[in-house]
């Protein structure tokens, strides 16, 4: 709670104006956590993409044992970035009640395997 006040002993007047900043602080913390997560999630695949393309376009590119592996890594990380951007846009839709959900049963083992690979 932030506020200011005025007290007068002689007149027995007490005056206080305050504002609860709990929600504002919580919102700020959530925003900071979101930015930190997005920062990490964007930088990781971008670093892989930049590194892969840098090796492929470098002076010694013809000496690479498996250039297709680098291209596959770059492509996979591009897809990862697209999913992240789509997730961020989906969060906005959810907040505005514009998201339609299609619940389905899935086989958990393959889902976990995909998560591990990502």
N, CA and C atoms as an extended XYZ file, in Angstrom:
354
Properties=species:S:1:pos:R:3:atomname:S:1:resname:S:1:resid:I:1 pbc="F F F"
N         0.850       -1.164        0.000 N   UNK     1
C         0.000        0.000        0.000 CA  UNK     1
C         0.895        1.226        0.000 C   UNK     1
N         0.692        2.083       -0.946 N   UNK     2
C         1.405        3.351       -0.996 CA  UNK     2
C         0.428        4.451       -0.625 C   UNK     2
N         0.914        5.463        0.069 N   UNK     3
C         0.010        6.557        0.412 CA  UNK     3
C         0.748        7.692        1.078 C   UNK     3
N         0.011        8.739        1.336 N   UNK     4
C         0.544        9.893        2.049 CA  UNK     4
C        -0.445       10.242        3.141 C   UNK     4
N         0.026       10.907        4.142 N   UNK     5
C        -0.876       11.243        5.232 CA  UNK     5
C        -0.494       12.542        5.894 C   UNK     5
N        -1.400       13.037        6.734 N   UNK     6
C        -1.173       14.263        7.477 CA  UNK     6
C        -1.784       14.070        8.863 C   UNK     6
N        -0.996       14.298        9.859 N   UNK     7
C        -1.462       14.181       11.226 CA  UNK     7
C        -1.216       15.508       11.947 C   UNK     7
N        -2.185       15.941       12.670 N   UNK     8
C        -2.047       17.181       13.446 CA  UNK     8
C        -2.428       16.874       14.883 C   UNK     8
N        -1.463       16.964       15.804 N   UNK     9
C        -1.733       16.669       17.214 CA  UNK     9
C        -2.678       17.689       17.840 C   UNK     9
N        -2.520       18.931       17.463 N   UNK    10
C        -3.312       19.969       18.108 CA  UNK    10
C        -4.781       19.926       17.688 C   UNK    10
N        -5.062       19.531       16.467 N   UNK    11
C        -6.446       19.554       15.979 CA  UNK    11
C        -7.068       18.166       15.937 C   UNK    11
N        -6.301       17.112       16.238 N   UNK    12
C        -6.778       15.727       16.213 CA  UNK    12
C        -7.353       15.362       14.844 C   UNK    12
N        -6.692       15.812       13.806 N   UNK    13
C        -7.114       15.539       12.437 CA  UNK    13
C        -6.175       14.502       11.841 C   UNK    13
N        -6.733       13.462       11.315 N   UNK    14
C        -5.946       12.408       10.679 CA  UNK    14
C        -6.438       12.260        9.242 C   UNK    14
N        -5.506       12.270        8.322 N   UNK    15
C        -5.868       12.236        6.912 CA  UNK    15
C        -4.897       11.298        6.198 C   UNK    15
N        -5.416       10.369        5.406 N   UNK    16
C        -4.562        9.413        4.702 CA  UNK    16
C        -5.187        9.095        3.345 C   UNK    16
N        -4.365        9.131        2.298 N   UNK    17
C        -4.798        8.723        0.964 CA  UNK    17
C        -3.864        7.603        0.536 C   UNK    17
N        -4.427        6.488        0.143 N   UNK    18
C        -3.595        5.343       -0.232 CA  UNK    18
C        -4.089        4.663       -1.484 C   UNK    18
N        -3.211        3.842       -2.015 N   UNK    19
C        -3.547        3.091       -3.224 CA  UNK    19
C        -2.898        1.722       -3.095 C   UNK    19
N        -3.686        0.685       -3.288 N   UNK    20
C        -3.176       -0.682       -3.219 CA  UNK    20
C        -2.451       -0.997       -4.523 C   UNK    20
N        -1.154       -1.293       -4.443 N   UNK    21
C        -0.344       -1.571       -5.630 CA  UNK    21
C        -0.032       -3.057       -5.765 C   UNK    21
N        -0.697       -3.895       -4.976 N   UNK    22
C        -0.446       -5.332       -5.006 CA  UNK    22
C        -0.663       -5.898       -6.408 C   UNK    22
N        -1.793       -5.568       -7.008 N   UNK    23
C        -2.105       -6.098       -8.340 CA  UNK    23
C        -1.134       -5.570       -9.384 C   UNK    23
N        -0.771       -4.302       -9.290 N   UNK    24
C         0.181       -3.726      -10.246 CA  UNK    24
C         1.541       -4.413      -10.136 C   UNK    24
N         1.969       -4.693       -8.913 N   UNK    25
C         3.247       -5.388       -8.723 CA  UNK    25
C         3.178       -6.810       -9.269 C   UNK    25
N         2.062       -7.488       -9.029 N   UNK    26
C         1.891       -8.853       -9.534 CA  UNK    26
C         1.898       -8.864      -11.061 C   UNK    26
N         1.215       -7.916      -11.669 N   UNK    27
C         1.187       -7.812      -13.122 CA  UNK    27
C         2.584       -7.541      -13.672 C   UNK    27
N         3.315       -6.655      -13.021 N   UNK    28
C         4.682       -6.343      -13.445 CA  UNK    28
C         5.581       -7.579      -13.344 C   UNK    28
N         5.429       -8.343      -12.259 N   UNK    29
C         6.230       -9.562      -12.100 CA  UNK    29
C         5.896      -10.583      -13.196 C   UNK    29
N         4.618      -10.759      -13.483 N   UNK    30
C         4.209      -11.686      -14.543 CA  UNK    30
C         4.757      -11.242      -15.895 C   UNK    30
N         4.716       -9.947      -16.165 N   UNK    31
C         5.245       -9.418      -17.426 CA  UNK    31
C         6.740       -9.683      -17.525 C   UNK    31
N         7.468       -9.442      -16.432 N   UNK    32
C         8.908       -9.674      -16.437 CA  UNK    32
C         9.246      -11.148      -16.652 C   UNK    32
N         8.483      -12.039      -16.022 N   UNK    33
C         8.704      -13.471      -16.206 CA  UNK    33
C         8.406      -13.884      -17.649 C   UNK    33
N         7.328      -13.328      -18.213 N   UNK    34
C         6.971      -13.630      -19.593 CA  UNK    34
C         8.074      -13.174      -20.549 C   UNK    34
N         8.562      -11.955      -20.360 N   UNK    35
C         9.615      -11.420      -21.221 CA  UNK    35
C        10.878      -12.276      -21.111 C   UNK    35
N        11.231      -12.691      -19.901 N   UNK    36
C        12.426      -13.525      -19.714 CA  UNK    36
C        12.257      -14.871      -20.416 C   UNK    36
N        11.081      -15.459      -20.311 N   UNK    37
C        10.827      -16.756      -20.957 CA  UNK    37
C        10.860      -16.620      -22.471 C   UNK    37
N        10.171      -15.614      -22.998 N   UNK    38
C        10.150      -15.410      -24.441 CA  UNK    38
C        11.556      -15.110      -24.951 C   UNK    38
N        12.294      -14.314      -24.199 N   UNK    39
C        13.665      -13.992      -24.572 CA  UNK    39
C        14.481      -15.268      -24.743 C   UNK    39
N        14.392      -16.154      -23.760 N   UNK    40
C        15.133      -17.418      -23.830 CA  UNK    40
C        14.630      -18.287      -24.981 C   UNK    40
N        13.320      -18.408      -25.075 N   UNK    41
C        12.727      -19.284      -26.091 CA  UNK    41
C        12.974      -18.776      -27.507 C   UNK    41
N        13.156      -17.484      -27.692 N   UNK    42
C        13.474      -16.945      -29.014 CA  UNK    42
C        14.958      -17.078      -29.330 C   UNK    42
N        15.781      -16.766      -28.354 N   UNK    43
C        17.232      -16.772      -28.589 CA  UNK    43
C        17.781      -18.169      -28.870 C   UNK    43
N        17.274      -19.171      -28.189 N   UNK    44
C        17.814      -20.522      -28.359 CA  UNK    44
C        17.672      -21.011      -29.794 C   UNK    44
N        16.465      -21.034      -30.364 N   UNK    45
C        16.369      -21.498      -31.751 CA  UNK    45
C        17.048      -20.558      -32.741 C   UNK    45
N        17.007      -19.257      -32.482 N   UNK    46
C        17.677      -18.322      -33.391 CA  UNK    46
C        19.187      -18.554      -33.404 C   UNK    46
N        19.747      -18.890      -32.263 N   UNK    47
C        21.178      -19.185      -32.188 CA  UNK    47
C        21.517      -20.425      -33.004 C   UNK    47
N        20.675      -21.451      -32.906 N   UNK    48
C        20.893      -22.672      -33.688 CA  UNK    48
C        20.791      -22.378      -35.181 C   UNK    48
N        19.773      -21.625      -35.559 N   UNK    49
C        19.580      -21.282      -36.972 CA  UNK    49
C        20.771      -20.489      -37.492 C   UNK    49
N        21.167      -19.468      -36.754 N   UNK    50
C        22.294      -18.638      -37.185 CA  UNK    50
C        23.581      -19.455      -37.270 C   UNK    50
N        23.806      -20.316      -36.294 N   UNK    51
C        25.003      -21.153      -36.316 CA  UNK    51
C        25.014      -22.116      -37.487 C   UNK    51
N        23.887      -22.753      -37.734 N   UNK    52
C        23.783      -23.699      -38.851 CA  UNK    52
C        24.018      -23.001      -40.185 C   UNK    52
N        23.335      -21.877      -40.375 N   UNK    53
C        23.496      -21.156      -41.633 CA  UNK    53
C        24.903      -20.578      -41.773 C   UNK    53
N        25.477      -20.156      -40.674 N   UNK    54
C        26.839      -19.649      -40.705 CA  UNK    54
C        27.835      -20.711      -41.146 C   UNK    54
N        27.669      -21.921      -40.646 N   UNK    55
C        28.546      -23.021      -41.070 CA  UNK    55
C        28.340      -23.356      -42.546 C   UNK    55
N        27.079      -23.339      -42.970 N   UNK    56
C        26.775      -23.687      -44.361 CA  UNK    56
C        27.284      -22.644      -45.348 C   UNK    56
N        27.358      -21.409      -44.924 N   UNK    57
C        27.805      -20.355      -45.837 CA  UNK    57
C        29.260      -19.955      -45.598 C   UNK    57
N        29.904      -20.616      -44.676 N   UNK    58
C        31.285      -20.275      -44.338 CA  UNK    58
C        32.290      -20.725      -45.380 C   UNK    58
N        33.533      -20.326      -45.152 N   UNK    59
C        34.629      -20.636      -46.091 CA  UNK    59
C        34.823      -22.135      -46.296 C   UNK    59
N        34.649      -22.903      -45.218 N   UNK    60
C        34.929      -24.333      -45.287 CA  UNK    60
C        33.662      -25.174      -45.396 C   UNK    60
N        32.588      -24.609      -45.961 N   UNK    61
C        31.307      -25.309      -46.029 CA  UNK    61
C        31.402      -26.617      -46.811 C   UNK    61
N        32.231      -26.639      -47.834 N   UNK    62
C        32.329      -27.861      -48.647 CA  UNK    62
C        32.974      -29.008      -47.872 C   UNK    62
N        33.609      -28.731      -46.765 N   UNK    63
C        34.251      -29.771      -45.972 CA  UNK    63
C        33.334      -30.351      -44.895 C   UNK    63
N        32.115      -29.845      -44.795 N   UNK    64
C        31.183      -30.353      -43.789 CA  UNK    64
C        30.790      -31.794      -44.124 C   UNK    64
N        30.795      -32.633      -43.095 N   UNK    65
C        30.478      -34.050      -43.299 CA  UNK    65
C        29.007      -34.259      -43.654 C   UNK    65
N        28.118      -33.510      -43.012 N   UNK    66
C        26.686      -33.722      -43.222 CA  UNK    66
C        25.941      -32.386      -43.224 C   UNK    66
N        25.992      -31.650      -44.341 N   UNK    67
C        25.320      -30.340      -44.382 CA  UNK    67
C        23.800      -30.446      -44.215 C   UNK    67
N        23.224      -31.571      -44.625 N   UNK    68
C        21.768      -31.750      -44.507 CA  UNK    68
C        21.339      -31.727      -43.034 C   UNK    68
N        22.189      -32.226      -42.159 N   UNK    69
C        21.886      -32.207      -40.727 CA  UNK    69
C        21.737      -30.763      -40.234 C   UNK    69
N        22.619      -29.882      -40.689 N   UNK    70
C        22.525      -28.476      -40.294 CA  UNK    70
C        21.257      -27.825      -40.840 C   UNK    70
N        20.911      -28.162      -42.071 N   UNK    71
C        19.672      -27.629      -42.647 CA  UNK    71
C        18.452      -28.137      -41.880 C   UNK    71
N        18.474      -29.406      -41.499 N   UNK    72
C        17.365      -29.975      -40.722 CA  UNK    72
C        17.240      -29.283      -39.365 C   UNK    72
N        18.371      -28.998      -38.723 N   UNK    73
C        18.347      -28.294      -37.439 CA  UNK    73
C        17.769      -26.896      -37.604 C   UNK    73
N        18.191      -26.196      -38.635 N   UNK    74
C        17.691      -24.840      -38.880 CA  UNK    74
C        16.188      -24.868      -39.150 C   UNK    74
N        15.748      -25.816      -39.956 N   UNK    75
C        14.316      -25.924      -40.259 CA  UNK    75
C        13.506      -26.245      -39.014 C   UNK    75
N        13.972      -27.180      -38.210 N   UNK    76
C        13.259      -27.551      -36.981 CA  UNK    76
C        13.144      -26.359      -36.038 C   UNK    76
N        14.193      -25.572      -35.947 N   UNK    77
C        14.155      -24.423      -35.057 CA  UNK    77
C        13.289      -23.293      -35.614 C   UNK    77
N        13.199      -23.177      -36.931 N   UNK    78
C        12.255      -22.221      -37.532 CA  UNK    78
C        10.822      -22.611      -37.162 C   UNK    78
N        10.531      -23.892      -37.235 N   UNK    79
C         9.195      -24.369      -36.848 CA  UNK    79
C         8.930      -24.090      -35.375 C   UNK    79
N         9.950      -24.274      -34.549 N   UNK    80
C         9.816      -23.992      -33.115 CA  UNK    80
C         9.474      -22.524      -32.890 C   UNK    80
N        10.137      -21.625      -33.602 N   UNK    81
C         9.845      -20.199      -33.481 CA  UNK    81
C         8.421      -19.881      -33.930 C   UNK    81
N         7.994      -20.506      -35.008 N   UNK    82
C         6.621      -20.285      -35.483 CA  UNK    82
C         5.603      -20.738      -34.437 C   UNK    82
N         5.859      -21.883      -33.801 N   UNK    83
C         4.953      -22.361      -32.747 CA  UNK    83
C         4.915      -21.376      -31.584 C   UNK    83
N         6.070      -20.828      -31.229 N   UNK    84
C         6.122      -19.869      -30.133 CA  UNK    84
C         5.300      -18.619      -30.459 C   UNK    84
N         5.477      -18.094      -31.653 N   UNK    85
C         4.714      -16.914      -32.058 CA  UNK    85
C         3.220      -17.241      -32.067 C   UNK    85
N         2.859      -18.399      -32.589 N   UNK    86
C         1.446      -18.799      -32.593 CA  UNK    86
C         0.908      -18.945      -31.175 C   UNK    86
N         1.720      -19.495      -30.263 N   UNK    87
C         1.296      -19.617      -28.865 CA  UNK    87
C         1.042      -18.251      -28.243 C   UNK    87
N         1.914      -17.292      -28.525 N   UNK    88
C         1.736      -15.944      -27.990 CA  UNK    88
C         0.441      -15.338      -28.523 C   UNK    88
N         0.176      -15.528      -29.807 N   UNK    89
C        -1.065      -15.017      -30.388 CA  UNK    89
C        -2.284      -15.739      -29.812 C   UNK    89
N        -2.149      -17.037      -29.543 N   UNK    90
C        -3.245      -17.792      -28.937 CA  UNK    90
C        -3.551      -17.297      -27.530 C   UNK    90
N        -2.532      -16.924      -26.779 N   UNK    91
C        -2.749      -16.383      -25.438 CA  UNK    91
C        -3.625      -15.142      -25.523 C   UNK    91
N        -3.353      -14.307      -26.498 N   UNK    92
C        -4.161      -13.097      -26.687 CA  UNK    92
C        -5.610      -13.469      -27.006 C   UNK    92
N        -5.815      -14.480      -27.861 N   UNK    93
C        -7.173      -14.911      -28.190 CA  UNK    93
C        -7.901      -15.451      -26.962 C   UNK    93
N        -7.173      -16.214      -26.141 N   UNK    94
C        -7.777      -16.773      -24.929 CA  UNK    94
C        -8.217      -15.649      -24.006 C   UNK    94
N        -7.377      -14.637      -23.845 N   UNK    95
C        -7.712      -13.513      -22.969 CA  UNK    95
C        -8.943      -12.762      -23.468 C   UNK    95
N        -9.174      -12.767      -24.768 N   UNK    96
C       -10.317      -12.054      -25.328 CA  UNK    96
C       -11.489      -12.995      -25.596 C   UNK    96
N       -11.437      -14.209      -25.036 N   UNK    97
C       -12.493      -15.216      -25.199 CA  UNK    97
C       -12.773      -15.540      -26.657 C   UNK    97
N       -11.746      -15.470      -27.504 N   UNK    98
C       -11.928      -15.757      -28.919 CA  UNK    98
C       -11.353      -17.109      -29.330 C   UNK    98
N       -10.894      -17.891      -28.365 N   UNK    99
C       -10.259      -19.170      -28.671 CA  UNK    99
C       -11.298      -20.283      -28.632 C   UNK    99
N       -11.267      -21.126      -29.652 N   UNK   100
C       -12.135      -22.292      -29.701 CA  UNK   100
C       -11.262      -23.513      -29.424 C   UNK   100
N       -11.664      -24.326      -28.461 N   UNK   101
C       -10.891      -25.513      -28.104 CA  UNK   101
C       -11.512      -26.758      -28.710 C   UNK   101
N       -10.658      -27.661      -29.176 N   UNK   102
C       -11.076      -28.946      -29.731 CA  UNK   102
C       -10.369      -30.031      -28.925 C   UNK   102
N       -11.020      -30.483      -27.854 N   UNK   103
C       -10.410      -31.463      -26.968 CA  UNK   103
C       -10.437      -32.843      -27.609 C   UNK   103
N        -9.304      -33.527      -27.527 N   UNK   104
C        -9.171      -34.868      -28.091 CA  UNK   104
C        -8.325      -35.724      -27.170 C   UNK   104
N        -8.533      -37.019      -27.235 N   UNK   105
C        -7.661      -37.927      -26.508 CA  UNK   105
C        -6.403      -38.128      -27.332 C   UNK   105
N        -5.264      -38.167      -26.654 N   UNK   106
C        -3.996      -38.391      -27.327 CA  UNK   106
C        -3.233      -39.494      -26.608 C   UNK   106
N        -2.322      -40.091      -27.337 N   UNK   107
C        -1.474      -41.125      -26.763 CA  UNK   107
C        -0.303      -40.427      -26.077 C   UNK   107
N        -0.234      -40.539      -24.759 N   UNK   108
C         0.688      -39.748      -23.955 CA  UNK   108
C         2.152      -40.050      -24.261 C   UNK   108
N         2.487      -41.281      -24.576 N   UNK   109
C         3.880      -41.646      -24.808 CA  UNK   109
C         4.475      -40.861      -25.991 C   UNK   109
N         3.751      -40.792      -27.105 N   UNK   110
C         4.261      -40.062      -28.266 CA  UNK   110
C         4.308      -38.562      -27.991 C   UNK   110
N         3.357      -38.055      -27.216 N   UNK   111
C         3.342      -36.636      -26.857 CA  UNK   111
C         4.572      -36.278      -26.019 C   UNK   111
N         4.891      -37.133      -25.048 N   UNK   112
C         6.061      -36.908      -24.193 CA  UNK   112
C         7.332      -37.013      -25.034 C   UNK   112
N         7.388      -37.963      -25.933 N   UNK   113
C         8.558      -38.120      -26.789 CA  UNK   113
C         8.793      -36.869      -27.647 C   UNK   113
N         7.720      -36.320      -28.214 N   UNK   114
C         7.843      -35.086      -28.995 CA  UNK   114
C         8.331      -33.937      -28.137 C   UNK   114
N         7.832      -33.855      -26.895 N   UNK   115
C         8.277      -32.790      -25.982 CA  UNK   115
C         9.766      -32.926      -25.667 C   UNK   115
N        10.223      -34.136      -25.474 N   UNK   116
C        11.643      -34.388      -25.186 CA  UNK   116
C        12.497      -33.987      -26.375 C   UNK   116
N        12.067      -34.342      -27.567 N   UNK   117
C        12.817      -34.007      -28.779 CA  UNK   117
C        12.899      -32.500      -28.990 C   UNK   117
N        11.823      -31.797      -28.633 N   UNK   118
C        11.814      -30.334      -28.798 CA  UNK   118
C        12.739      -29.682      -27.806 C   UNK   118
